[in-house]
């Protein structure tokens, strides 16, 4: 057997191995269920913009389980925020804002929950429902993020 033949067979095996492990991306538009309201990215002005939050100590973060996803979209020029749970497409509407360089989402019936993302991609989760009035709040969790 020639070296070219062996090399060709080896390359074919590699291509088959890698292509069988790859997931095919769907061409269907993403659809979110936010508080029971179904929103497709085709109904928005420019689709969804979001950050996936994973375990702060995960290496590399892109292969970790998504614990929370925070994002926003615009519809008719109005910006809406959302929070998704456990790597899925189901979650809640949120108030989205930009505070200086940080992104911020507030949600819950009394805006008791907050997620902020710093410019370096570090996210902090706050639960104000457990903090007595007048007391400073401390982050209950920390995540690293990557933009979806």
N, C-alpha and C positions, 0 to 999 in steps of 0.2 A: 504494500500500500504506500502510496505517495504521501508526503507530508501535507501537500495541498488538500488531498482528500480527507485526511484525518482532521485537519484544521477546519475544513468546511462542515464536516459532521459535528464537530465540537461547537462551532458557532451556531448551527441549527438547533442543537440541544439547548444551548444557553438562551436563545431567543424563545424557544418553546417554554422553557422553565420560567422565564421572567414574564412572558405574556400570560401564562396560565395563572400567575399570582396577582396580576394587576386587576384592579377593579375598574370597570368601565363607568365613566361618568354619565349621568343621565342628562339628556337634553331637555327634559321636562323642567319647567320653571319651578322654583322652590315655593312651597306653600306653608304658611305658619298658621297655627291655631292659637290665637291670643285672647284669653278670657272667653273662649267660645266663638270668637269672630275669626272667620277664615280669610286670610289675606295672601294673595299670590303676588310674587314679585312683579308680574306683568301688570298689576293694578297700581304699582307705585311709579313715581316719576323716574327713578333711576335704579331700582332694585334695592336689595338689602345690603347694608354695611354692618359688619359685626366682628366681634372679637371672641375667640374661644378661650375659656379659662380652664386651665389644667392645674394639677398638683404643682405647687411652687418648686418642689425638689425633683420633678421628673426630668429625665435626660434621655433623649431629646424631647422637647415638649410636644412636637407635632404628632408623635406616636402615642401620646397618653390619652386616657379617657377624658372626654370633655365633661366637666362637672357643671359648668354654667356657660351660657353664651349670651353676651350683651350686644345689642345692636340698635340700629335706627333705620328708618326709611322716611322718604318724603312722599306725600300725596297731595296734589294740588298746591304745592308750595309750603305745606305745613309739615313740620318734622315731628315724628312719633318715635318713641323708644320702646324697646321690648327686652324681656329677659326670658331665656329658654333654659330648661333644666335637663340634665343628664344626657346631653348630646342629641336631644330630639328636636322636634319642631313644634312642641306644645309649651306654652308659657303664659306670660302676663304682659300687658301693656305697661309701660313705665314712662315717667317723665324724664326726658333726656336733656342734658345741658352740657355746655362746655364751660368749665370753671378754670380760667387761665389756660394752662397747658393740659389740664386733666379733663378726661371725659367722666360724666357722672350720670347715673341712673337712680331714680328714686321710685319706689313702688310700694304697693300694699294699701289697704283701705285708709290708713292714716299716714301714709308715706313713712312707714316704720322701717323700711329696708333700703339700703343704699349700697351701690357698687361704684367704686371709682377706679379709673385706670390712669396711671401716671405715664409720662412720656417714654419711660424705659420699658413699658409693658407690664409693670407690676400692678396687680389689681387687689383692692382691699374691699372686703365685705363687712358691712355694719348692720347690726340688728338693734334698732333704737327702742324696740318694744320691751326690752329687758333692762333698760337703763333708767334709773330714777330721774325725775325732773331735776334739772340743774346740775346733774353729774356729767362729766365728760365721757364720751363714748370711745371705746377701743375697738379696733378691728377684730372681728370674730374669726376671720379667715383671710388668708393671703393666697393669691394665685399668680402664676405667670400666664401671659396671654400671647396669642398670635392672631393676626388679622386673617379672617376667612376669605 
